[in-house]
Amino acid sequence: MKQYLPNPVNELMKASYTGQLSRRDVMKRGGALGLSATVMGTILASHNAAAQDASPEASPAAAQPAGWSIVVPEGLPDLAGATISAMLEPDGPLAAFDQASCDMFAEATGATVNYIMGPPTDRLVVMQQTMAAESSDIDVAMIDVIWPGIFAAHAVDLSDQVGEVEFFERIQENNTVDGMLVGLPYFTDAGLLYYRTDLLEKYGFEGPPTTWQELTDMATTIVEGEAAANTAFTGFTFQGGAYEGLTCNALEWQYSNGGGSIIEPDGTVSMNNDQAKAALELAASWVGTISPEAVTGYMEEDARAVWQGGNAAFMRNWPYAYSLSAASDSVIRDVFAITQLPMGDGEGATHAATLGGWQMFVSRYSENQDAAKAFAKYMVSPELQKARAIERAALPTIGSLYEDEDILAANPYFETLFDVFESGSVARPSTPTADLYGEASLEYFSAVSEILTGSAEVDSRVEDLAASLEDIMADV
């Protein structure tokens, strides 16, 4: 049974997701509602997710009914008489899959599963209000990768639900607070480097860049050659606007250069170091050279528009952009590839891709905790993750599924992503900052934005940022 939590933002999200409104109309209505850039980015991303889901290229199984590939795991418990409410996906193609998953669980166990279509943009607020009230209205919920620290005090420890499933270690570590597994890894996300294979070949490069300096040099060469015939051409496009996306991008720059993860898992502020400063200096040098001045206002879709229009050699974006870039109407559909984001040059340099994704959380206020835990375990099982990958191109949190022949037949590019999640990912400092993560991220991306736009000098701004983060940690 579906339940809805309607509000103007939810309705706008639905209209965007279903294609009832154009991107331009979505932006107009969002402006009239006074929505922030972060919220608008989420809504506009859904607009393009809908386009992906509607595209035959996006999923070979698009014509099949939702849930057609699900194999129900063996050994599910008898839960006859139990009722649970699960807040999962908002309305749209992903919701249809989740509804099918709920129905199959109910049929196999005898439980009743009430499917709550949570609000797509203010889910955090709904969750916080529900947990603060110690309400049993929500038994299971999808929570963002940056929320385990926020909801740890309200969670059932799910460590005993992992069993023999081998989730990616870094995702499971991200979800663990004080030894308690707050969320079972459901599906994941991480930053990738998109590059033009035809342009690399044209300018004599044997492969994609492995360091940020190589990217800078290669992009410079390509721009010098392409800009004469195309003044709109740029070397590298990314998410440089002052919002959460910039936190993701900048964390990749500094962590990959051995500059730490802003705030370490033990709560130590590690921001003020030479490697982090050098990474931000290099990024600032891109603006107005290999990247347009306007990149300091870009969100995901702004970056993709430049890239997919054939006007960029490289792009940093999330995996969602792959199917869109490969669509039949894309001018670059046959001339691009993806790889890990580059490394830095500093001591401790490594590949780094900021983690995204969602987890299955069980509320400690649930009156049916055994049924809720069984449902959460079912939703993240290899069987369900495989089906979700095949039908909806969701990225699994289980490493072995990246070798599954059926998944790779549906999504050949998944093979490229294993190393990203196995050894090249980095978590935002949401666990040590707990419910103050939003404040810490705001301080961080605001400082980085000032550096990118040239309104602040790196050394002094990083020192001020570190001091602000110390103040935040003192209040955690």
C-alpha positions in Angstrom: 0.0 0.0 0.0 1.4 3.4 -1.0 1.3 6.4 1.1 2.1 10.0 0.0 3.6 12.9 1.8 2.5 15.8 -0.5 3.9 19.3 -0.5 4.7 21.9 -3.2 8.3 20.7 -3.5 7.2 17.1 -3.8 4.7 18.0 -6.5 7.3 19.9 -8.4 9.7 16.9 -8.1 7.0 14.6 -9.5 6.2 17.0 -12.4 9.9 17.1 -13.2 10.5 13.4 -12.9 7.5 12.5 -15.0 8.3 15.0 -17.7 5.1 17.0 -17.2 7.3 20.2 -17.0 10.2 21.2 -19.1 13.6 22.0 -17.4 12.9 25.7 -18.0 9.5 25.5 -16.3 10.9 23.5 -13.4 13.4 26.3 -12.8 10.7 29.0 -13.0 8.5 27.3 -10.5 11.4 26.5 -8.2 12.3 30.1 -8.2 8.8 31.1 -7.3 8.9 28.7 -4.4 12.2 30.2 -3.2 14.1 26.9 -3.4 17.8 26.8 -2.8 20.3 25.9 -5.4 20.9 22.5 -3.7 17.2 21.6 -3.8 16.9 22.8 -7.4 19.9 20.6 -8.3 18.2 17.6 -6.8 15.0 18.3 -8.7 16.7 19.0 -12.0 18.7 15.8 -11.6 15.4 13.9 -11.3 14.3 15.6 -14.6 17.1 14.0 -16.4 16.8 10.7 -14.5 13.3 10.5 -16.0 14.7 11.1 -19.4 17.2 8.3 -18.8 14.5 5.9 -17.6 12.3 6.7 -20.6 15.2 6.1 -23.1 15.5 2.7 -24.7 19.3 3.1 -24.5 19.1 3.6 -20.8 17.8 0.1 -20.1 17.4 -2.8 -22.4 14.6 -4.0 -20.1 12.6 -0.8 -20.2 9.6 -2.4 -21.7 9.4 -5.1 -19.0 7.1 -4.7 -15.9 8.9 -3.4 -12.8 10.5 -6.2 -10.8 10.5 -8.7 -13.7 14.1 -9.8 -12.9 13.8 -10.2 -9.1 14.6 -13.6 -7.7 13.3 -13.7 -4.1 16.0 -14.8 -1.7 15.6 -18.2 -0.1 15.1 -18.6 3.7 13.0 -15.5 4.4 11.2 -15.8 7.8 7.5 -16.3 8.4 6.2 -12.9 9.3 2.5 -13.5 9.1 0.6 -10.8 11.0 3.5 -8.3 11.1 3.0 -4.9 9.5 5.8 -2.5 8.6 6.0 0.9 6.9 9.0 1.7 4.7 9.9 5.1 3.3 11.6 4.4 0.0 11.7 6.1 -3.4 9.5 9.0 -4.4 7.1 8.6 -7.3 8.6 7.5 -10.6 10.2 4.4 -12.3 12.4 3.6 -9.3 9.3 3.6 -7.1 7.7 1.0 -9.3 10.6 -1.3 -8.8 10.5 -0.8 -5.0 6.7 -1.4 -4.9 7.3 -4.7 -6.7 10.0 -5.6 -4.2 7.6 -4.9 -1.3 4.9 -7.0 -2.9 7.2 -9.9 -3.4 8.5 -9.7 0.2 4.9 -9.6 1.5 4.0 -12.6 -0.6 7.0 -14.6 0.6 6.7 -13.8 4.3 3.1 -13.0 5.0 3.9 -9.6 6.3 2.1 -6.4 5.3 4.4 -3.7 3.9 3.1 -0.2 3.6 5.2 1.7 1.0 5.6 5.4 2.0 6.6 7.5 -1.0 8.8 9.9 1.0 9.4 13.5 -0.1 12.2 13.7 -2.6 13.8 16.9 -1.3 12.9 17.3 2.4 13.2 13.6 3.4 15.8 14.6 6.0 13.3 17.0 7.7 10.6 14.3 7.7 13.0 11.8 9.2 14.3 14.2 11.8 10.8 15.1 12.9 9.7 11.5 13.0 12.7 10.3 15.0 12.6 13.3 17.4 9.0 12.3 18.2 10.1 8.7 18.8 7.3 7.8 16.4 6.7 4.3 15.1 5.2 5.6 11.9 8.3 4.7 9.9 9.9 1.3 10.5 12.4 1.2 7.6 13.8 4.1 5.6 16.3 4.9 2.8 18.8 7.3 4.2 21.5 9.2 2.4 25.2 8.3 2.7 25.8 11.4 4.8 23.1 10.7 7.3 24.3 7.8 9.5 25.9 10.2 12.0 22.6 12.1 12.2 20.4 9.1 12.9 22.7 6.8 14.9 21.0 7.5 18.2 17.6 6.5 16.6 18.9 3.3 14.8 18.7 -0.4 15.3 22.2 -1.9 15.0 22.2 -3.9 11.8 25.5 -5.6 12.2 23.9 -8.9 12.7 22.1 -8.6 9.3 25.2 -8.5 7.1 25.9 -12.3 7.3 28.1 -13.5 4.5 27.4 -10.5 2.2 30.6 -8.6 1.4 29.7 -5.0 1.0 32.3 -2.5 -0.2 34.4 -1.9 2.9 34.5 1.9 2.6 30.7 2.1 2.3 30.2 -0.1 5.4 32.7 1.9 7.3 30.9 5.1 6.4 27.7 3.6 7.8 29.2 2.6 11.1 29.0 4.9 14.1 30.7 3.9 17.3 30.8 0.3 16.2 27.1 0.2 15.3 26.0 -0.3 11.7 23.4 2.4 11.2 22.4 1.5 7.6 22.8 -1.5 5.3 24.4 -0.4 2.0 21.6 -0.3 -0.6 23.0 1.3 -3.8 25.9 3.6 -4.3 27.3 6.4 -6.3 30.7 8.1 -6.8 32.4 10.7 -8.9 33.9 9.7 -12.3 36.0 11.2 -15.0 34.4 11.4 -18.4 36.7 11.9 -21.4 36.5 12.3 -25.2 38.3 9.4 -26.8 38.3 11.0 -30.2 40.1 14.1 -29.0 42.7 12.2 -27.0 43.5 10.3 -30.1 43.5 13.4 -32.3 46.1 15.1 -30.0 48.3 12.1 -29.6 47.4 11.1 -26.0 47.5 7.3 -25.4 45.0 7.3 -22.6 43.1 9.4 -20.0 45.1 11.4 -17.5 46.2 9.6 -14.3 47.0 12.8 -12.3 45.3 16.2 -12.1 48.4 17.9 -13.5 48.2 15.6 -16.6 44.5 16.5 -17.0 45.5 20.2 -16.8 48.2 19.7 -19.4 46.1 17.6 -21.7 43.1 19.9 -21.5 45.3 22.9 -22.2 46.6 21.3 -25.4 43.1 20.2 -26.6 41.6 23.7 -25.9 44.4 25.4 -27.8 43.6 23.1 -30.8 39.8 23.2 -30.7 39.0 26.7 -29.6 39.8 28.3 -32.9 36.9 26.5 -34.6 34.7 26.4 -31.5 34.9 29.4 -29.1 32.5 27.6 -26.7 34.9 24.7 -26.3 36.4 24.1 -22.9 38.8 21.6 -21.4 37.2 20.5 -18.1 33.8 21.0 -16.7 32.8 20.1 -13.2 30.5 21.1 -10.3 32.0 24.4 -9.1 28.9 26.2 -7.7 28.6 26.9 -4.0 26.6 23.9 -2.9 27.1 20.3 -1.7 28.3 19.3 -5.2 31.4 21.5 -4.7 32.1 19.8 -1.4 32.1 16.5 -3.3 34.4 17.8 -6.0 36.9 19.6 -3.7 37.1 16.7 -1.3 38.3 14.6 -4.3 40.9 17.2 -5.2 42.4 17.5 -1.8 42.1 13.8 -0.7 43.6 12.6 -3.9 46.6 14.9 -3.3 47.2 13.5 0.2 45.4 16.4 1.8 43.1 14.6 4.1 39.3 14.3 4.3 38.6 17.7 5.8 37.7 16.2 9.2 39.0 12.7 10.0 36.9 9.9 11.3 38.3 10.5 14.8 37.1 14.2 14.7 40.5 15.7 14.0 40.3 18.7 11.6 42.9 18.0 8.9 42.1 20.8 6.5 45.1 23.1 7.1 47.9 21.3 5.3 50.1 22.0 2.3 48.7 19.2 0.1 45.1 20.4 0.5 46.2 24.0 -0.3 48.1 22.8 -3.4 45.1 20.9 -4.6 42.9 24.0 -4.3 45.5 26.2 -5.9 45.5 23.9 -8.9 41.8 23.9 -9.1 41.6 27.7 -9.0 44.0 27.8 -11.9 41.5 26.0 -14.1 38.9 28.7 -13.9 39.2 30.9 -17.0 41.8 28.7 -18.6 40.8 25.0 -19.1 37.4 25.7 -17.5 35.0 28.6 -18.2 34.5 31.4 -15.7 30.9 30.2 -15.4 32.0 26.9 -13.9 32.0 28.6 -10.5 28.2 28.4 -10.7 27.8 25.0 -12.3 25.8 22.1 -10.8 25.6 18.6 -12.3 23.3 19.5 -15.2 25.2 22.6 -16.1 28.4 20.5 -16.4 26.6 17.8 -18.4 25.0 20.3 -20.8 28.5 21.6 -21.8 29.9 18.1 -22.0 27.0 16.5 -23.9 26.9 19.4 -26.3 30.4 18.3 -27.5 32.0 21.4 -25.9 34.3 19.8 -23.3 37.3 17.4 -23.4 36.7 16.2 -19.8 33.9 16.2 -17.2 33.6 15.2 -13.6 30.2 13.9 -12.9 28.2 11.0 -11.3 27.4 7.8 -13.1 23.9 8.9 -14.1 25.4 11.0 -16.9 26.7 7.9 -18.7 23.4 6.7 -20.1 22.5 10.2 -21.1 25.8 10.8 -22.8 25.3 7.5 -24.7 21.7 8.3 -25.8 20.8 8.2 -29.5 20.5 12.0 -29.7 23.8 12.7 -28.0 26.5 14.1 -30.3 29.2 12.3 -28.3 27.5 9.0 -27.9 30.3 7.0 -29.7 33.3 9.1 -28.7 33.6 9.1 -24.9 34.6 6.8 -22.1 34.8 6.9 -18.3 37.6 6.2 -15.8 38.7 6.9 -12.2 39.2 10.5 -11.3 42.9 11.4 -11.4 45.3 11.4 -8.5 47.3 14.3 -7.1 51.0 14.6 -7.0 51.5 15.1 -3.2 52.7 12.6 -0.6 50.0 10.0 -0.1 48.4 10.7 -3.5 45.7 8.3 -4.5 42.6 8.1 -6.6 39.6 9.5 -4.8 35.9 9.6 -5.7 33.4 11.0 -3.2 30.8 8.5 -2.2 27.1 9.0 -2.7 24.2 6.5 -2.4 21.6 5.3 -0.1 21.3 2.9 2.9 18.5 0.9 4.6 17.9 2.2 8.1 15.7 0.6 10.8 14.2 2.8 13.5 14.6 1.8 17.1 11.1 3.0 17.6 9.7 0.4 15.3 7.1 -1.9 17.0 8.1 -4.7 14.6 11.9 -4.6 14.6 12.4 -8.3 13.6 10.2 -7.8 10.5 11.8 -4.4 9.8 15.3 -5.9 9.9 14.3 -8.8 7.7 12.9 -6.4 5.2 16.0 -4.2 5.2 18.2 -7.3 4.7 16.0 -8.5 1.9 16.2 -5.1 0.1 20.0 -5.1 0.1 20.4 -8.8 -0.7 22.5 -9.8 -3.7 19.3 -10.9 -5.5 17.6 -7.6 -5.1 20.7 -5.5 -5.9 21.2 -7.6 -9.0 17.7 -7.0 -10.2 17.8 -3.3 -9.4 21.1 -3.0 -11.4 19.6 -4.8 -14.4 16.3 -2.9 -14.5 17.3 0.5 -13.2 21.1 0.7 -13.6 21.5 1.2 -9.8 25.1 0.7 -8.7 25.4 -2.3 -6.3 27.2 -2.1 -3.0 28.4 -5.7 -3.3 31.7 -6.0 -5.2 31.1 -9.5 -6.7 28.1 -8.1 -8.6 30.4 -6.1 -10.8 31.5 -9.4 -12.3 27.9 -10.7 -12.8 27.3 -11.5 -16.5 23.7 -10.4 -16.5 24.5 -7.1 -14.9 27.3 -6.4 -17.3 25.2 -7.4 -20.3 22.7 -4.7 -19.2 25.4 -2.1 -18.1 28.7 -2.9 -19.7 30.3 0.2 -18.2 29.8 -1.2 -14.7 33.0 -3.2 -15.1 34.9 0.1 -15.0 33.5 1.0 -11.7 34.7 -1.8 -9.4 38.0 -0.1 -8.6 36.3 3.2 -7.8 34.3 1.6 -5.0 36.9 -1.0 -3.9 39.8 1.3 -3.4 39.2 4.7 -4.9 36.4 6.2 -2.9 36.3 8.7 0.0 33.5 9.5 2.4 32.5 13.0 3.3 33.0 13.8 7.0 29.4 13.3 7.9 29.9 10.7 10.6 32.3 12.7 12.9 30.2 15.8 12.4 26.9 14.1 13.0 24.0 16.5 12.8 26.4 19.4 12.2 27.5 18.0 8.9 25.4 20.5 6.9 27.1 23.4 8.8 30.6 22.0 8.2 29.9 21.4 4.5 28.5 24.9 4.1 31.7 26.3 5.6 33.8 24.2 3.4 32.2 24.8 0.0 31.8 28.5 0.8 35.6 28.7 1.3 36.4 26.7 -1.8 34.0 28.8 -3.8 35.8 32.0 -2.7 39.1 30.5 -3.7 37.8 29.4 -7.1 36.3 32.8 -7.9 39.5 34.6 -6.8 37.9 36.5 -3.9 40.1 34.8 -1.3 43.7 33.7 -1.2 44.3 30.1 -0.5 46.6 30.1 2.6 44.6 32.5 4.7 41.2 31.2 3.6 42.1 27.6 4.4 43.4 28.7 7.8 40.2 30.5 8.5 38.2 27.5 7.3 40.1 25.2 9.6 39.4 27.4 12.6 35.7 27.5 11.8 35.6 23.7 11.5 37.4 23.4 14.9 34.5 25.5 16.4 31.9 23.2 14.8 33.6 20.1 16.1 33.7 21.6 19.6 29.9 21.6 19.5 29.5 18.0 18.3 
